[in-house]
Each structure stands twice: as structure tokens, then as C-alpha cells.
């Protein structure tokens, strides 16, 4: 089993920044088995949606609404994935979930709240 723990969420005013971090631990026997690492979010009353992802080959993807504002990065040696969020908007409010594909299995963190006030 792989455990994912998110940190860095909180309350911020519109235009501000936050940096989310996700630490992977547990039965990680080979970093070469670590596939895509990414972030999803779920706003109140909405379905969970894709935000950003980074492959082991550093191919990055973003949903259109965050392009130019959010940056995803990963540190394989530390088993971490980050999401730098700048120019935050109230519509970015939600619970943010870390997602990791390891050895062909999908793992989720417990989620962390991000609230952007107008």
C-alpha cells in the first residue's frame, strides 16, 4: 500500500498564492514504478476534476482554467509532488487531492481544503 499525505492548503485572498505538497510513503520499493503524479480538486456540489499531472518523464498537463497560474513539479528522490498555485481565484476553492499511479495501481490522498476569498 502507498499512503499519500497532502499539506499546504488553507485560506487565501483572491490573487494570492499557495503551495500544496504531497508526500508518498509506504510500500514504495522502486521509484521506477512511480508513474503519473497529479492533483485533482472537488468544489462543493461538484464532481472531482483533473487539475494537473506530471509523468515520470516530466511531461506536464494542466486543465485549461489553471494554465499560466499553476505549476506542478515532482521530486522522485523525495517521493513528493507539488502544486504551486498563483493568482488564485474564488473558483479555485475546493478540496485538493493528490493522485499517484504506482505499480499500476491508483492511489489517492485524503484531500486538503483550499479556500480563496473574494
Protein Blocks (a to p, Z undefined) as FASTA:
>chain_A
ZZdddehiacddehiacddddddehjdfbfklpccdddddddehiacddfbdcdfkopac
ddfklgokaccdddfknopacdddehiafklgccddddddeehiacddebiaddddZZ
